[in-house]
Amino acid sequence: MKNRIAFAPLTALFLFAALTAPSSAWDSAKFKLLSKIIHPTHSYLTEYAVGALAGQYPELGKYESIIVEGANQEMHELPVTGTLYGVDLNAKRIEHKGTNEGTDDIAGWWREVTTAYAAGNKPQAYFYLGIMLHMIEDMGVPAHANHVYHQGTLTEFDNFEALAAQKWAPDFIDVNRQDPDYANPSQYYDFSADWTRADAPDYHDRNSFAKLWLTASAQEKTLVSNREGRTATVAMWSLRSAARALGL
């Protein structure tokens, strides 16, 4: 895995990109300027999940780029534009009830996966699978899990997300839960949110964290590292559940 380090000369550019982008949870490649500075967190999380499973399920490796592309879509409450893999993005965002936190229809995203896969449209199926993983990954963010409203603006930006975007330092040692082994991968959405709330039950103020990794406290850095590692792990568990359900 690549390591992401916050360099001081990039601080001003990073903050401009981060604070002027739409709501993004973990940062994603949808925001072109930000993705030129750092490797998007949604990419890291999803690449970890695919990399851990591709040996057992080679088809996941074959479609990794499409899964990652899906995981970098922002299908929340704000309108989006475009069509990818035959998917009208805004229509599907509305259909599956995108919210500031994530979605009110995570099961619907999984149905899209199985429907497309059964029809033989694997690129579309894996694109939908990436979108579902994005939502599950978003539940690894304290602001999302605790329903703290935020947007990518100077006055409504979530500092935890800004801090996480500056440093990919996942802790895979202190993963303190076991895979519930759900047959339906969409069930990991609520599981991920519950785990995040247990890690950060008092996170109710998006300005409570430092904005920069260099000035963050040891406690803040530990939470970011734990959440990165645990969220990547949940993404992997969900992807493994999906692979089994699809009969890979």
C-alpha positions in Angstrom: 0.0 0.0 0.0 1.1 3.5 -0.7 1.6 5.9 2.2 0.1 9.4 2.1 2.0 12.1 3.9 0.9 15.7 4.4 3.6 18.1 3.1 3.7 21.6 4.5 4.0 23.3 1.1 0.7 21.7 0.0 -1.2 22.7 3.1 -2.8 25.9 1.6 -3.7 24.1 -1.6 -5.1 21.1 0.2 -7.3 23.3 2.4 -8.6 25.2 -0.6 -9.5 22.0 -2.4 -11.0 20.4 0.7 -13.0 23.4 1.9 -14.5 24.3 -1.4 -15.5 20.7 -2.5 -19.1 19.4 -2.0 -19.8 17.0 0.9 -17.5 14.0 0.5 -17.1 12.0 3.7 -13.8 10.3 3.1 -12.3 12.2 0.2 -13.0 10.8 -3.2 -11.8 11.1 -6.8 -15.0 13.0 -7.8 -13.2 16.1 -6.7 -10.5 16.5 -9.3 -8.3 19.1 -7.6 -8.2 17.2 -4.3 -7.4 13.9 -6.1 -4.4 15.5 -7.8 -2.9 16.3 -4.4 -3.7 13.1 -2.5 -4.8 9.5 -3.3 -8.5 9.5 -2.4 -9.4 7.7 0.8 -12.3 5.9 -0.9 -9.7 4.5 -3.3 -7.4 3.4 -0.4 -10.3 1.7 1.4 -11.6 -0.1 -1.7 -8.2 -1.1 -3.0 -7.4 -2.7 0.3 -10.7 -4.7 0.2 -10.1 -5.9 -3.4 -6.4 -6.6 -2.8 -7.2 -8.8 0.2 -9.7 -10.9 -1.8 -8.5 -10.9 -5.4 -6.4 -14.0 -4.9 -9.5 -16.0 -3.8 -11.9 -14.2 -6.1 -9.9 -13.3 -9.3 -12.9 -11.6 -10.9 -12.7 -8.9 -8.3 -9.2 -8.1 -9.4 -10.3 -8.1 -13.0 -12.9 -5.4 -12.3 -11.0 -3.5 -9.6 -10.8 -0.3 -11.5 -14.6 -0.2 -12.0 -15.3 -1.1 -8.4 -12.9 1.7 -7.3 -14.6 4.1 -9.8 -18.0 3.3 -8.2 -16.6 3.8 -4.7 -15.5 7.3 -5.7 -19.1 8.4 -6.7 -20.9 10.9 -4.4 -24.5 9.8 -4.4 -25.7 11.7 -1.4 -28.4 14.4 -1.1 -26.8 16.8 -3.6 -27.6 16.6 -7.3 -25.0 14.9 -9.6 -24.7 14.8 -13.4 -23.7 12.2 -16.0 -24.2 8.6 -17.0 -21.7 5.9 -16.4 -22.0 2.2 -17.4 -25.6 2.9 -18.4 -26.4 4.4 -15.0 -28.1 7.7 -14.8 -26.3 8.9 -11.7 -28.8 11.5 -10.5 -31.8 9.3 -11.1 -30.3 6.5 -9.1 -29.2 8.9 -6.4 -32.8 10.0 -6.0 -34.2 6.5 -6.3 -32.0 5.1 -3.6 -32.6 8.1 -1.3 -29.2 9.7 -0.9 -28.8 11.6 2.3 -26.2 13.8 3.9 -25.1 10.8 6.0 -25.3 8.2 3.2 -28.5 6.5 1.9 -31.9 5.5 3.2 -31.9 2.5 0.7 -28.7 0.6 1.0 -30.5 -2.6 0.2 -31.6 -1.0 -3.1 -28.0 -0.5 -4.1 -27.3 -4.2 -3.5 -30.4 -5.1 -5.6 -28.9 -3.1 -8.4 -25.7 -5.2 -8.2 -27.5 -8.5 -8.3 -29.9 -7.4 -11.1 -27.1 -6.2 -13.3 -25.0 -9.3 -12.6 -27.9 -11.7 -13.4 -28.4 -9.9 -16.7 -24.7 -10.5 -17.6 -23.8 -6.8 -17.3 -20.7 -7.2 -15.1 -19.2 -3.8 -15.6 -22.5 -2.2 -14.4 -22.8 -4.7 -11.6 -19.3 -3.9 -10.3 -19.9 -0.2 -10.7 -23.0 -0.5 -8.5 -21.0 -2.6 -6.1 -18.5 0.2 -5.7 -21.2 2.7 -5.0 -22.6 0.4 -2.3 -19.1 0.1 -0.8 -18.8 3.9 -0.8 -21.9 4.1 1.4 -20.6 1.5 3.8 -17.2 3.2 3.9 -19.0 6.5 4.7 -20.4 5.0 7.8 -16.9 4.7 9.0 -16.8 8.5 9.5 -18.0 9.8 12.9 -19.9 12.7 11.4 -21.8 10.3 9.1 -22.5 7.7 11.8 -23.6 10.3 14.3 -25.7 12.3 11.9 -23.6 15.5 12.1 -24.7 17.6 9.1 -21.7 18.9 7.1 -20.8 20.0 3.6 -17.6 20.9 1.9 -17.7 24.6 2.5 -15.7 26.9 4.7 -18.4 27.0 7.3 -19.7 23.4 7.2 -16.6 21.3 6.6 -15.9 18.3 8.9 -12.4 18.4 10.3 -12.1 14.7 10.9 -12.5 14.2 7.2 -9.9 16.8 6.4 -7.5 15.2 8.9 -8.0 11.7 7.4 -7.5 13.1 3.9 -4.0 14.2 4.8 -2.7 10.9 6.1 -3.4 7.3 5.2 -2.2 5.5 8.3 -4.6 2.6 8.9 -4.2 0.6 12.1 -5.0 -3.0 11.1 -3.7 -4.4 14.5 -6.4 -2.9 16.7 -9.4 -4.3 14.8 -11.5 -5.1 17.8 -14.5 -6.7 16.2 -15.1 -9.9 14.2 -16.8 -10.4 10.9 -20.6 -10.9 11.5 -20.5 -12.9 8.2 -23.7 -11.4 6.8 -25.1 -13.2 3.8 -26.4 -9.8 2.5 -23.5 -7.4 2.1 -25.7 -4.3 2.5 -26.1 -5.2 6.2 -22.6 -4.0 6.8 -23.9 -0.5 6.4 -25.5 -0.4 9.8 -22.7 -2.6 11.3 -20.1 0.0 10.2 -22.1 2.9 11.6 -22.6 1.1 14.9 -18.8 0.4 15.2 -18.0 4.0 14.4 -20.4 5.3 17.0 -18.8 3.0 19.6 -15.4 4.4 18.7 -16.6 8.1 18.7 -19.8 8.3 20.7 -19.3 12.0 21.5 -18.5 13.2 18.0 -21.2 15.8 17.6 -19.2 18.9 16.5 -17.5 18.9 13.1 -15.1 21.6 14.3 -13.9 19.6 17.3 -10.9 18.1 15.5 -7.7 19.7 14.3 -7.7 20.6 10.6 -4.0 19.5 10.0 -2.3 16.3 10.8 0.8 18.2 12.0 -1.2 19.9 14.7 -3.5 17.0 15.6 -3.4 15.4 19.1 -2.3 11.9 19.7 -5.9 10.9 20.5 -7.1 12.4 17.2 -4.5 10.6 15.2 -5.3 7.3 16.9 -9.0 7.7 16.1 -8.2 8.5 12.5 -5.9 5.5 12.2 -8.4 3.2 13.9 -11.3 4.3 11.7 -9.2 3.9 8.5 -8.2 0.4 9.4 -11.6 -0.7 10.7 -13.4 0.9 7.8 -11.1 -0.8 5.3 -11.8 -4.1 7.1 -15.6 -3.7 7.0 -15.3 -2.9 3.3 -13.4 -6.1 2.8 -15.9 -8.1 4.8 -18.8 -6.6 2.7 -17.0 -7.3 -0.5 -16.3 -10.9 0.5 -20.0 -11.3 1.3 -20.9 -9.9 -2.1 -18.4 -12.3 -3.9 -20.0 -15.2 -2.1 -23.6 -14.1 -2.9 -22.7 -13.6 -6.6 -21.2 -17.1 -6.7 -17.7 -16.0 -7.6 
